[in-house]
Amino acid sequence: MAIYEYEILDTAGAVVGIYETEQKMSDPTLTQHPETGQQLRRILSATFAHGSHGESSPSCASGSCPMGGGFDTGSCCGGGGCGLN
């Protein structure tokens, strides 16, 4: 079982919260909050993005952030900016 994070969206599509749930990887992606019926959008969390042993990404070790977008090495590899360590 894995823990998945979903953004809770209001009627205008703005994020109003985060919902976490434990699901099998084979379970379908949720589209509605099981208790409130609000729209959900699954997000990729930092714990899912990094290696299973918690080691730093080789790209972070080389000084570049694999996520791009102007992240510097400190925020990518030390401060969790990309969530890859």
PyMOL Python script that loads the backbone (N, CA, C, O; Angstrom):
from pymol import cmd

cmd.read_pdbstr("""\
ATOM      1  N   MET A   1       0.849  -1.186   0.000  1.00  0.00           N
ATOM      2  CA  MET A   1       0.000   0.000   0.000  1.00  0.00           C
ATOM      3  C   MET A   1       0.887   1.239   0.000  1.00  0.00           C
ATOM      4  O   MET A   1       1.940   1.272   0.638  1.00  0.00           O
ATOM      5  N   ALA A   2       0.445   2.243  -0.721  1.00  0.00           N
ATOM      6  CA  ALA A   2       1.175   3.494  -0.814  1.00  0.00           C
ATOM      7  C   ALA A   2       0.287   4.626  -0.294  1.00  0.00           C
ATOM      8  O   ALA A   2      -0.939   4.528  -0.317  1.00  0.00           O
ATOM      9  N   ILE A   3       0.917   5.688   0.168  1.00  0.00           N
ATOM     10  CA  ILE A   3       0.184   6.874   0.597  1.00  0.00           C
ATOM     11  C   ILE A   3       0.180   7.859  -0.561  1.00  0.00           C
ATOM     12  O   ILE A   3       1.233   8.244  -1.068  1.00  0.00           O
ATOM     13  N   TYR A   4      -1.019   8.262  -0.975  1.00  0.00           N
ATOM     14  CA  TYR A   4      -1.171   9.213  -2.060  1.00  0.00           C
ATOM     15  C   TYR A   4      -1.704  10.528  -1.506  1.00  0.00           C
ATOM     16  O   TYR A   4      -2.496  10.545  -0.563  1.00  0.00           O
ATOM     17  N   GLU A   5      -1.260  11.627  -2.102  1.00  0.00           N
ATOM     18  CA  GLU A   5      -1.723  12.960  -1.725  1.00  0.00           C
ATOM     19  C   GLU A   5      -2.558  13.516  -2.866  1.00  0.00           C
ATOM     20  O   GLU A   5      -2.228  13.366  -4.042  1.00  0.00           O
ATOM     21  N   TYR A   6      -3.634  14.155  -2.486  1.00  0.00           N
ATOM     22  CA  TYR A   6      -4.539  14.791  -3.433  1.00  0.00           C
ATOM     23  C   TYR A   6      -4.761  16.235  -3.016  1.00  0.00           C
ATOM     24  O   TYR A   6      -4.853  16.535  -1.826  1.00  0.00           O
ATOM     25  N   GLU A   7      -4.846  17.124  -3.989  1.00  0.00           N
ATOM     26  CA  GLU A   7      -5.271  18.494  -3.710  1.00  0.00           C
ATOM     27  C   GLU A   7      -6.793  18.501  -3.674  1.00  0.00           C
ATOM     28  O   GLU A   7      -7.445  17.896  -4.525  1.00  0.00           O
ATOM     29  N   ILE A   8      -7.349  19.182  -2.693  1.00  0.00           N
ATOM     30  CA  ILE A   8      -8.792  19.371  -2.613  1.00  0.00           C
ATOM     31  C   ILE A   8      -9.090  20.694  -3.310  1.00  0.00           C
ATOM     32  O   ILE A   8      -8.503  21.725  -2.982  1.00  0.00           O
ATOM     33  N   LEU A   9     -10.001  20.655  -4.268  1.00  0.00           N
ATOM     34  CA  LEU A   9     -10.304  21.840  -5.076  1.00  0.00           C
ATOM     35  C   LEU A   9     -11.689  22.377  -4.747  1.00  0.00           C
ATOM     36  O   LEU A   9     -12.621  21.617  -4.486  1.00  0.00           O
ATOM     37  N   ASP A  10     -11.809  23.730  -4.764  1.00  0.00           N
ATOM     38  CA  ASP A  10     -13.130  24.317  -4.590  1.00  0.00           C
ATOM     39  C   ASP A  10     -13.837  24.342  -5.946  1.00  0.00           C
ATOM     40  O   ASP A  10     -13.297  23.846  -6.936  1.00  0.00           O
ATOM     41  N   THR A  11     -15.024  24.908  -5.994  1.00  0.00           N
ATOM     42  CA  THR A  11     -15.808  24.895  -7.231  1.00  0.00           C
ATOM     43  C   THR A  11     -15.162  25.693  -8.362  1.00  0.00           C
ATOM     44  O   THR A  11     -15.469  25.471  -9.533  1.00  0.00           O
ATOM     45  N   ALA A  12     -14.265  26.625  -8.014  1.00  0.00           N
ATOM     46  CA  ALA A  12     -13.557  27.409  -9.036  1.00  0.00           C
ATOM     47  C   ALA A  12     -12.248  26.733  -9.466  1.00  0.00           C
ATOM     48  O   ALA A  12     -11.557  27.231 -10.354  1.00  0.00           O
ATOM     49  N   GLY A  13     -11.907  25.594  -8.834  1.00  0.00           N
ATOM     50  CA  GLY A  13     -10.685  24.886  -9.177  1.00  0.00           C
ATOM     51  C   GLY A  13      -9.473  25.302  -8.364  1.00  0.00           C
ATOM     52  O   GLY A  13      -8.362  24.847  -8.638  1.00  0.00           O
ATOM     53  N   ALA A  14      -9.666  26.167  -7.362  1.00  0.00           N
ATOM     54  CA  ALA A  14      -8.557  26.599  -6.513  1.00  0.00           C
ATOM     55  C   ALA A  14      -8.303  25.547  -5.427  1.00  0.00           C
ATOM     56  O   ALA A  14      -9.233  24.918  -4.922  1.00  0.00           O
ATOM     57  N   VAL A  15      -7.050  25.375  -5.088  1.00  0.00           N
ATOM     58  CA  VAL A  15      -6.669  24.410  -4.061  1.00  0.00           C
ATOM     59  C   VAL A  15      -7.055  24.954  -2.687  1.00  0.00           C
ATOM     60  O   VAL A  15      -6.694  26.072  -2.322  1.00  0.00           O
ATOM     61  N   VAL A  16      -7.801  24.135  -1.928  1.00  0.00           N
ATOM     62  CA  VAL A  16      -8.232  24.563  -0.595  1.00  0.00           C
ATOM     63  C   VAL A  16      -7.715  23.641   0.504  1.00  0.00           C
ATOM     64  O   VAL A  16      -7.966  23.884   1.685  1.00  0.00           O
ATOM     65  N   GLY A  17      -7.003  22.595   0.131  1.00  0.00           N
ATOM     66  CA  GLY A  17      -6.470  21.690   1.135  1.00  0.00           C
ATOM     67  C   GLY A  17      -5.798  20.486   0.506  1.00  0.00           C
ATOM     68  O   GLY A  17      -5.750  20.346  -0.716  1.00  0.00           O
ATOM     69  N   ILE A  18      -5.284  19.625   1.359  1.00  0.00           N
ATOM     70  CA  ILE A  18      -4.613  18.402   0.945  1.00  0.00           C
ATOM     71  C   ILE A  18      -5.296  17.228   1.629  1.00  0.00           C
ATOM     72  O   ILE A  18      -5.619  17.294   2.815  1.00  0.00           O
ATOM     73  N   TYR A  19      -5.513  16.161   0.884  1.00  0.00           N
ATOM     74  CA  TYR A  19      -6.103  14.934   1.411  1.00  0.00           C
ATOM     75  C   TYR A  19      -5.110  13.807   1.170  1.00  0.00           C
ATOM     76  O   TYR A  19      -4.651  13.615   0.044  1.00  0.00           O
ATOM     77  N   GLU A  20      -4.775  13.064   2.211  1.00  0.00           N
ATOM     78  CA  GLU A  20      -3.881  11.919   2.092  1.00  0.00           C
ATOM     79  C   GLU A  20      -4.674  10.642   2.337  1.00  0.00           C
ATOM     80  O   GLU A  20      -5.547  10.594   3.204  1.00  0.00           O
ATOM     81  N   THR A  21      -4.360   9.609   1.562  1.00  0.00           N
ATOM     82  CA  THR A  21      -5.029   8.331   1.756  1.00  0.00           C
ATOM     83  C   THR A  21      -4.090   7.194   1.383  1.00  0.00           C
ATOM     84  O   THR A  21      -3.209   7.353   0.539  1.00  0.00           O
ATOM     85  N   GLU A  22      -4.284   6.069   2.007  1.00  0.00           N
ATOM     86  CA  GLU A  22      -3.499   4.886   1.696  1.00  0.00           C
ATOM     87  C   GLU A  22      -4.276   4.064   0.670  1.00  0.00           C
ATOM     88  O   GLU A  22      -5.438   3.719   0.887  1.00  0.00           O
ATOM     89  N   GLN A  23      -3.618   3.755  -0.455  1.00  0.00           N
ATOM     90  CA  GLN A  23      -4.258   3.006  -1.518  1.00  0.00           C
ATOM     91  C   GLN A  23      -3.287   1.980  -2.081  1.00  0.00           C
ATOM     92  O   GLN A  23      -2.070   2.125  -1.967  1.00  0.00           O
ATOM     93  N   LYS A  24      -3.839   0.950  -2.685  1.00  0.00           N
ATOM     94  CA  LYS A  24      -3.023   0.029  -3.465  1.00  0.00           C
ATOM     95  C   LYS A  24      -2.622   0.747  -4.745  1.00  0.00           C
ATOM     96  O   LYS A  24      -3.356   1.609  -5.228  1.00  0.00           O
ATOM     97  N   MET A  25      -1.485   0.405  -5.286  1.00  0.00           N
ATOM     98  CA  MET A  25      -1.055   1.032  -6.542  1.00  0.00           C
ATOM     99  C   MET A  25      -2.024   0.711  -7.675  1.00  0.00           C
ATOM    100  O   MET A  25      -2.121   1.470  -8.640  1.00  0.00           O
ATOM    101  N   SER A  26      -2.736  -0.395  -7.569  1.00  0.00           N
ATOM    102  CA  SER A  26      -3.687  -0.790  -8.610  1.00  0.00           C
ATOM    103  C   SER A  26      -5.054  -0.107  -8.460  1.00  0.00           C
ATOM    104  O   SER A  26      -5.891  -0.198  -9.358  1.00  0.00           O
ATOM    105  N   ASP A  27      -5.284   0.574  -7.335  1.00  0.00           N
ATOM    106  CA  ASP A  27      -6.554   1.273  -7.128  1.00  0.00           C
ATOM    107  C   ASP A  27      -6.668   2.448  -8.093  1.00  0.00           C
ATOM    108  O   ASP A  27      -5.664   3.078  -8.423  1.00  0.00           O
ATOM    109  N   PRO A  28      -7.883   2.748  -8.546  1.00  0.00           N
ATOM    110  CA  PRO A  28      -8.053   3.904  -9.432  1.00  0.00           C
ATOM    111  C   PRO A  28      -7.795   5.221  -8.691  1.00  0.00           C
ATOM    112  O   PRO A  28      -7.980   5.310  -7.477  1.00  0.00           O
ATOM    113  N   THR A  29      -7.370   6.229  -9.434  1.00  0.00           N
ATOM    114  CA  THR A  29      -7.155   7.565  -8.885  1.00  0.00           C
ATOM    115  C   THR A  29      -8.489   8.137  -8.428  1.00  0.00           C
ATOM    116  O   THR A  29      -9.483   8.055  -9.149  1.00  0.00           O
ATOM    117  N   LEU A  30      -8.511   8.713  -7.235  1.00  0.00           N
ATOM    118  CA  LEU A  30      -9.734   9.333  -6.729  1.00  0.00           C
ATOM    119  C   LEU A  30     -10.001  10.642  -7.470  1.00  0.00           C
ATOM    120  O   LEU A  30      -9.067  11.361  -7.825  1.00  0.00           O
ATOM    121  N   THR A  31     -11.263  10.946  -7.700  1.00  0.00           N
ATOM    122  CA  THR A  31     -11.633  12.220  -8.311  1.00  0.00           C
ATOM    123  C   THR A  31     -12.499  13.062  -7.379  1.00  0.00           C
ATOM    124  O   THR A  31     -12.660  14.266  -7.584  1.00  0.00           O
ATOM    125  N   GLN A  32     -13.059  12.412  -6.344  1.00  0.00           N
ATOM    126  CA  GLN A  32     -13.884  13.120  -5.364  1.00  0.00           C
ATOM    127  C   GLN A  32     -13.501  12.674  -3.960  1.00  0.00           C
ATOM    128  O   GLN A  32     -13.189  11.508  -3.722  1.00  0.00           O
ATOM    129  N   HIS A  33     -13.531  13.633  -3.035  1.00  0.00           N
ATOM    130  CA  HIS A  33     -13.257  13.343  -1.626  1.00  0.00           C
ATOM    131  C   HIS A  33     -14.332  12.370  -1.140  1.00  0.00           C
ATOM    132  O   HIS A  33     -15.519  12.624  -1.343  1.00  0.00           O
ATOM    133  N   PRO A  34     -13.942  11.262  -0.503  1.00  0.00           N
ATOM    134  CA  PRO A  34     -14.926  10.258  -0.094  1.00  0.00           C
ATOM    135  C   PRO A  34     -15.937  10.733   0.951  1.00  0.00           C
ATOM    136  O   PRO A  34     -17.021  10.160   1.058  1.00  0.00           O
ATOM    137  N   GLU A  35     -15.603  11.763   1.716  1.00  0.00           N
ATOM    138  CA  GLU A  35     -16.525  12.237   2.752  1.00  0.00           C
ATOM    139  C   GLU A  35     -17.281  13.497   2.352  1.00  0.00           C
ATOM    140  O   GLU A  35     -18.461  13.639   2.670  1.00  0.00           O
ATOM    141  N   THR A  36     -16.605  14.424   1.648  1.00  0.00           N
ATOM    142  CA  THR A  36     -17.234  15.712   1.335  1.00  0.00           C
ATOM    143  C   THR A  36     -17.722  15.819  -0.103  1.00  0.00           C
ATOM    144  O   THR A  36     -18.563  16.663  -0.412  1.00  0.00           O
ATOM    145  N   GLY A  37     -17.203  14.969  -0.984  1.00  0.00           N
ATOM    146  CA  GLY A  37     -17.587  15.031  -2.390  1.00  0.00           C
ATOM    147  C   GLY A  37     -16.848  16.091  -3.191  1.00  0.00           C
ATOM    148  O   GLY A  37     -17.084  16.234  -4.391  1.00  0.00           O
ATOM    149  N   GLN A  38     -15.941  16.851  -2.533  1.00  0.00           N
ATOM    150  CA  GLN A  38     -15.191  17.874  -3.242  1.00  0.00           C
ATOM    151  C   GLN A  38     -14.278  17.230  -4.279  1.00  0.00           C
ATOM    152  O   GLN A  38     -13.839  16.092  -4.119  1.00  0.00           O
ATOM    153  N   GLN A  39     -14.001  17.978  -5.345  1.00  0.00           N
ATOM    154  CA  GLN A  39     -13.139  17.497  -6.417  1.00  0.00           C
ATOM    155  C   GLN A  39     -11.705  17.324  -5.909  1.00  0.00           C
ATOM    156  O   GLN A  39     -11.211  18.149  -5.140  1.00  0.00           O
ATOM    157  N   LEU A  40     -11.041  16.248  -6.341  1.00  0.00           N
ATOM    158  CA  LEU A  40      -9.662  15.963  -5.970  1.00  0.00           C
ATOM    159  C   LEU A  40      -8.790  15.890  -7.225  1.00  0.00           C
ATOM    160  O   LEU A  40      -9.251  15.524  -8.306  1.00  0.00           O
ATOM    161  N   ARG A  41      -7.513  16.250  -7.046  1.00  0.00           N
ATOM    162  CA  ARG A  41      -6.502  16.102  -8.094  1.00  0.00           C
ATOM    163  C   ARG A  41      -5.265  15.509  -7.442  1.00  0.00           C
ATOM    164  O   ARG A  41      -4.695  16.101  -6.526  1.00  0.00           O
ATOM    165  N   ARG A  42      -4.847  14.326  -7.920  1.00  0.00           N
ATOM    166  CA  ARG A  42      -3.681  13.661  -7.313  1.00  0.00           C
ATOM    167  C   ARG A  42      -2.418  14.433  -7.639  1.00  0.00           C
ATOM    168  O   ARG A  42      -2.235  14.919  -8.755  1.00  0.00           O
ATOM    169  N   ILE A  43      -1.548  14.536  -6.641  1.00  0.00           N
ATOM    170  CA  ILE A  43      -0.282  15.254  -6.823  1.00  0.00           C
ATOM    171  C   ILE A  43       0.872  14.305  -6.542  1.00  0.00           C
ATOM    172  O   ILE A  43       0.722  13.319  -5.820  1.00  0.00           O
ATOM    173  N   LEU A  44       2.012  14.610  -7.115  1.00  0.00           N
ATOM    174  CA  LEU A  44       3.229  13.854  -6.888  1.00  0.00           C
ATOM    175  C   LEU A  44       3.915  14.453  -5.671  1.00  0.00           C
ATOM    176  O   LEU A  44       4.296  15.623  -5.675  1.00  0.00           O
ATOM    177  N   SER A  45       4.068  13.648  -4.634  1.00  0.00           N
ATOM    178  CA  SER A  45       4.704  14.155  -3.423  1.00  0.00           C
ATOM    179  C   SER A  45       6.196  13.888  -3.443  1.00  0.00           C
ATOM    180  O   SER A  45       6.669  13.034  -4.193  1.00  0.00           O
ATOM    181  N   ALA A  46       6.930  14.607  -2.629  1.00  0.00           N
ATOM    182  CA  ALA A  46       8.383  14.474  -2.573  1.00  0.00           C
ATOM    183  C   ALA A  46       8.794  13.080  -2.136  1.00  0.00           C
ATOM    184  O   ALA A  46       9.823  12.577  -2.587  1.00  0.00           O
ATOM    185  N   THR A  47       8.024  12.450  -1.279  1.00  0.00           N
ATOM    186  CA  THR A  47       8.393  11.121  -0.817  1.00  0.00           C
ATOM    187  C   THR A  47       8.278  10.106  -1.934  1.00  0.00           C
ATOM    188  O   THR A  47       8.953   9.077  -1.901  1.00  0.00           O
ATOM    189  N   PHE A  48       7.446  10.367  -2.912  1.00  0.00           N
ATOM    190  CA  PHE A  48       7.285   9.470  -4.050  1.00  0.00           C
ATOM    191  C   PHE A  48       8.343   9.744  -5.112  1.00  0.00           C
ATOM    192  O   PHE A  48       8.716   8.842  -5.862  1.00  0.00           O
ATOM    193  N   ALA A  49       8.827  10.980  -5.182  1.00  0.00           N
ATOM    194  CA  ALA A  49       9.734  11.388  -6.254  1.00  0.00           C
ATOM    195  C   ALA A  49      11.163  10.914  -6.059  1.00  0.00           C
ATOM    196  O   ALA A  49      11.884  10.755  -7.044  1.00  0.00           O
ATOM    197  N   HIS A  50      11.605  10.682  -4.825  1.00  0.00           N
ATOM    198  CA  HIS A  50      13.007  10.325  -4.612  1.00  0.00           C
ATOM    199  C   HIS A  50      13.199   8.811  -4.609  1.00  0.00           C
ATOM    200  O   HIS A  50      12.230   8.052  -4.583  1.00  0.00           O
ATOM    201  N   GLY A  51      14.443   8.386  -4.635  1.00  0.00           N
ATOM    202  CA  GLY A  51      14.780   6.968  -4.634  1.00  0.00           C
ATOM    203  C   GLY A  51      14.257   6.266  -3.393  1.00  0.00           C
ATOM    204  O   GLY A  51      14.018   6.893  -2.361  1.00  0.00           O
ATOM    205  N   SER A  52      14.086   4.976  -3.506  1.00  0.00           N
ATOM    206  CA  SER A  52      13.487   4.230  -2.415  1.00  0.00           C
ATOM    207  C   SER A  52      14.395   4.110  -1.200  1.00  0.00           C
ATOM    208  O   SER A  52      13.922   3.784  -0.111  1.00  0.00           O
ATOM    209  N   HIS A  53      15.689   4.365  -1.365  1.00  0.00           N
ATOM    210  CA  HIS A  53      16.608   4.260  -0.236  1.00  0.00           C
ATOM    211  C   HIS A  53      16.952   5.611   0.365  1.00  0.00           C
ATOM    212  O   HIS A  53      17.766   5.683   1.286  1.00  0.00           O
ATOM    213  N   GLY A  54      16.344   6.696  -0.141  1.00  0.00           N
ATOM    214  CA  GLY A  54      16.543   8.013   0.430  1.00  0.00           C
ATOM    215  C   GLY A  54      17.843   8.684   0.027  1.00  0.00           C
ATOM    216  O   GLY A  54      18.191   9.722   0.590  1.00  0.00           O
ATOM    217  N   GLU A  55      18.571   8.122  -0.929  1.00  0.00           N
ATOM    218  CA  GLU A  55      19.819   8.762  -1.329  1.00  0.00           C
ATOM    219  C   GLU A  55      19.528   9.964  -2.225  1.00  0.00           C
ATOM    220  O   GLU A  55      18.462  10.059  -2.833  1.00  0.00           O
ATOM    221  N   SER A  56      20.492  10.875  -2.295  1.00  0.00           N
ATOM    222  CA  SER A  56      20.328  12.037  -3.158  1.00  0.00           C
ATOM    223  C   SER A  56      20.365  11.616  -4.610  1.00  0.00           C
ATOM    224  O   SER A  56      21.019  10.639  -4.974  1.00  0.00           O
ATOM    225  N   SER A  57      19.670  12.348  -5.418  1.00  0.00           N
ATOM    226  CA  SER A  57      19.678  12.104  -6.854  1.00  0.00           C
ATOM    227  C   SER A  57      21.067  12.367  -7.420  1.00  0.00           C
ATOM    228  O   SER A  57      21.741  13.286  -6.956  1.00  0.00           O
ATOM    229  N   PRO A  58      21.528  11.585  -8.417  1.00  0.00           N
ATOM    230  CA  PRO A  58      22.823  11.846  -9.032  1.00  0.00           C
ATOM    231  C   PRO A  58      22.904  13.255  -9.615  1.00  0.00           C
ATOM    232  O   PRO A  58      23.973  13.864  -9.613  1.00  0.00           O
ATOM    233  N   SER A  59      21.780  13.776 -10.115  1.00  0.00           N
ATOM    234  CA  SER A  59      21.793  15.127 -10.661  1.00  0.00           C
ATOM    235  C   SER A  59      22.046  16.156  -9.575  1.00  0.00           C
ATOM    236  O   SER A  59      22.752  17.137  -9.809  1.00  0.00           O
ATOM    237  N   CYS A  60      21.480  15.950  -8.388  1.00  0.00           N
ATOM    238  CA  CYS A  60      21.735  16.859  -7.281  1.00  0.00           C
ATOM    239  C   CYS A  60      23.205  16.790  -6.879  1.00  0.00           C
ATOM    240  O   CYS A  60      23.825  17.812  -6.586  1.00  0.00           O
ATOM    241  N   ALA A  61      23.750  15.588  -6.867  1.00  0.00           N
ATOM    242  CA  ALA A  61      25.155  15.434  -6.503  1.00  0.00           C
ATOM    243  C   ALA A  61      26.067  16.179  -7.475  1.00  0.00           C
ATOM    244  O   ALA A  61      27.144  16.641  -7.098  1.00  0.00           O
ATOM    245  N   SER A  62      25.629  16.290  -8.725  1.00  0.00           N
ATOM    246  CA  SER A  62      26.451  16.975  -9.721  1.00  0.00           C
ATOM    247  C   SER A  62      26.281  18.485  -9.654  1.00  0.00           C
ATOM    248  O   SER A  62      27.010  19.220 -10.320  1.00  0.00           O
ATOM    249  N   GLY A  63      25.323  18.956  -8.853  1.00  0.00           N
ATOM    250  CA  GLY A  63      25.133  20.390  -8.685  1.00  0.00           C
ATOM    251  C   GLY A  63      24.022  20.969  -9.527  1.00  0.00           C
ATOM    252  O   GLY A  63      23.827  22.185  -9.524  1.00  0.00           O
ATOM    253  N   SER A  64      23.280  20.137 -10.254  1.00  0.00           N
ATOM    254  CA  SER A  64      22.165  20.664 -11.031  1.00  0.00           C
ATOM    255  C   SER A  64      20.880  20.016 -10.556  1.00  0.00           C
ATOM    256  O   SER A  64      20.869  18.855 -10.146  1.00  0.00           O
ATOM    257  N   CYS A  65      19.828  20.755 -10.613  1.00  0.00           N
ATOM    258  CA  CYS A  65      18.545  20.254 -10.158  1.00  0.00           C
ATOM    259  C   CYS A  65      17.830  19.582 -11.318  1.00  0.00           C
ATOM    260  O   CYS A  65      17.617  20.221 -12.349  1.00  0.00           O
ATOM    261  N   PRO A  66      17.450  18.315 -11.189  1.00  0.00           N
ATOM    262  CA  PRO A  66      16.798  17.618 -12.289  1.00  0.00           C
ATOM    263  C   PRO A  66      15.400  18.130 -12.591  1.00  0.00           C
ATOM    264  O   PRO A  66      14.842  17.810 -13.641  1.00  0.00           O
ATOM    265  N   MET A  67      14.823  18.918 -11.692  1.00  0.00           N
ATOM    266  CA  MET A  67      13.491  19.445 -11.926  1.00  0.00           C
ATOM    267  C   MET A  67      13.514  20.694 -12.798  1.00  0.00           C
ATOM    268  O   MET A  67      12.467  21.123 -13.283  1.00  0.00           O
ATOM    269  N   GLY A  68      14.684  21.281 -13.004  1.00  0.00           N
ATOM    270  CA  GLY A  68      14.767  22.480 -13.828  1.00  0.00           C
ATOM    271  C   GLY A  68      14.064  23.653 -13.175  1.00  0.00           C
ATOM    272  O   GLY A  68      13.916  23.687 -11.954  1.00  0.00           O
ATOM    273  N   GLY A  69      13.639  24.594 -13.961  1.00  0.00           N
ATOM    274  CA  GLY A  69      12.860  25.707 -13.470  1.00  0.00           C
ATOM    275  C   GLY A  69      13.607  26.674 -12.570  1.00  0.00           C
ATOM    276  O   GLY A  69      12.973  27.414 -11.817  1.00  0.00           O
ATOM    277  N   GLY A  70      14.921  26.693 -12.622  1.00  0.00           N
ATOM    278  CA  GLY A  70      15.680  27.668 -11.864  1.00  0.00           C
ATOM    279  C   GLY A  70      15.953  27.299 -10.429  1.00  0.00           C
ATOM    280  O   GLY A  70      16.424  28.145  -9.669  1.00  0.00           O
ATOM    281  N   PHE A  71      15.677  26.068 -10.017  1.00  0.00           N
ATOM    282  CA  PHE A  71      16.018  25.661  -8.664  1.00  0.00           C
ATOM    283  C   PHE A  71      17.529  25.641  -8.528  1.00  0.00           C
ATOM    284  O   PHE A  71      18.224  25.127  -9.405  1.00  0.00           O
ATOM    285  N   ASP A  72      18.044  26.193  -7.445  1.00  0.00           N
ATOM    286  CA  ASP A  72      19.490  26.125  -7.234  1.00  0.00           C
ATOM    287  C   ASP A  72      19.836  24.859  -6.461  1.00  0.00           C
ATOM    288  O   ASP A  72      18.955  24.209  -5.898  1.00  0.00           O
ATOM    289  N   THR A  73      21.091  24.518  -6.436  1.00  0.00           N
ATOM    290  CA  THR A  73      21.535  23.293  -5.785  1.00  0.00           C
ATOM    291  C   THR A  73      21.128  23.266  -4.321  1.00  0.00           C
ATOM    292  O   THR A  73      20.730  22.212  -3.824  1.00  0.00           O
ATOM    293  N   GLY A  74      21.213  24.378  -3.617  1.00  0.00           N
ATOM    294  CA  GLY A  74      20.866  24.404  -2.196  1.00  0.00           C
ATOM    295  C   GLY A  74      19.412  24.083  -1.953  1.00  0.00           C
ATOM    296  O   GLY A  74      19.095  23.303  -1.055  1.00  0.00           O
ATOM    297  N   SER A  75      18.512  24.673  -2.741  1.00  0.00           N
ATOM    298  CA  SER A  75      17.094  24.398  -2.511  1.00  0.00           C
ATOM    299  C   SER A  75      16.708  23.035  -3.049  1.00  0.00           C
ATOM    300  O   SER A  75      15.816  22.383  -2.506  1.00  0.00           O
ATOM    301  N   CYS A  76      17.371  22.595  -4.112  1.00  0.00           N
ATOM    302  CA  CYS A  76      17.055  21.300  -4.687  1.00  0.00           C
ATOM    303  C   CYS A  76      17.584  20.187  -3.800  1.00  0.00           C
ATOM    304  O   CYS A  76      16.846  19.266  -3.447  1.00  0.00           O
ATOM    305  N   CYS A  77      18.835  20.265  -3.446  1.00  0.00           N
ATOM    306  CA  CYS A  77      19.495  19.135  -2.812  1.00  0.00           C
ATOM    307  C   CYS A  77      19.591  19.250  -1.293  1.00  0.00           C
ATOM    308  O   CYS A  77      19.754  18.238  -0.612  1.00  0.00           O
ATOM    309  N   GLY A  78      19.497  20.423  -0.769  1.00  0.00           N
ATOM    310  CA  GLY A  78      19.625  20.561   0.670  1.00  0.00           C
ATOM    311  C   GLY A  78      18.349  20.977   1.327  1.00  0.00           C
ATOM    312  O   GLY A  78      18.043  20.529   2.432  1.00  0.00           O
ATOM    313  N   GLY A  79      17.581  21.841   0.662  1.00  0.00           N
ATOM    314  CA  GLY A  79      16.377  22.367   1.276  1.00  0.00           C
ATOM    315  C   GLY A  79      15.106  21.726   0.823  1.00  0.00           C
ATOM    316  O   GLY A  79      14.020  22.144   1.226  1.00  0.00           O
ATOM    317  N   GLY A  80      15.213  20.701  -0.021  1.00  0.00           N
ATOM    318  CA  GLY A  80      14.020  19.987  -0.460  1.00  0.00           C
ATOM    319  C   GLY A  80      13.224  20.716  -1.518  1.00  0.00           C
ATOM    320  O   GLY A  80      12.047  20.409  -1.710  1.00  0.00           O
ATOM    321  N   GLY A  81      13.832  21.688  -2.223  1.00  0.00           N
ATOM    322  CA  GLY A  81      13.118  22.436  -3.240  1.00  0.00           C
ATOM    323  C   GLY A  81      12.495  21.557  -4.310  1.00  0.00           C
ATOM    324  O   GLY A  81      11.371  21.800  -4.748  1.00  0.00           O
ATOM    325  N   CYS A  82      13.225  20.539  -4.726  1.00  0.00           N
ATOM    326  CA  CYS A  82      12.690  19.597  -5.698  1.00  0.00           C
ATOM    327  C   CYS A  82      12.137  18.360  -5.026  1.00  0.00           C
ATOM    328  O   CYS A  82      11.365  17.614  -5.628  1.00  0.00           O
ATOM    329  N   GLY A  83      12.519  18.141  -3.800  1.00  0.00           N
ATOM    330  CA  GLY A  83      12.077  16.962  -3.089  1.00  0.00           C
ATOM    331  C   GLY A  83      12.769  15.690  -3.533  1.00  0.00           C
ATOM    332  O   GLY A  83      12.177  14.612  -3.474  1.00  0.00           O
ATOM    333  N   LEU A  84      14.001  15.794  -3.972  1.00  0.00           N
ATOM    334  CA  LEU A  84      14.691  14.629  -4.501  1.00  0.00           C
ATOM    335  C   LEU A  84      15.782  14.087  -3.591  1.00  0.00           C
ATOM    336  O   LEU A  84      16.596  13.283  -4.045  1.00  0.00           O
ATOM    337  N   ASN A  85      15.833  14.484  -2.351  1.00  0.00           N
ATOM    338  CA  ASN A  85      16.848  13.878  -1.479  1.00  0.00           C
ATOM    339  C   ASN A  85      16.215  13.321  -0.241  1.00  0.00           C
ATOM    340  O   ASN A  85      16.910  12.771   0.613  1.00  0.00           O
TER     341      ASN A  85
END
""", "prot")
cmd.dss("prot")
cmd.show_as("cartoon", "prot")
cmd.util.cbc("prot")
cmd.orient("prot")
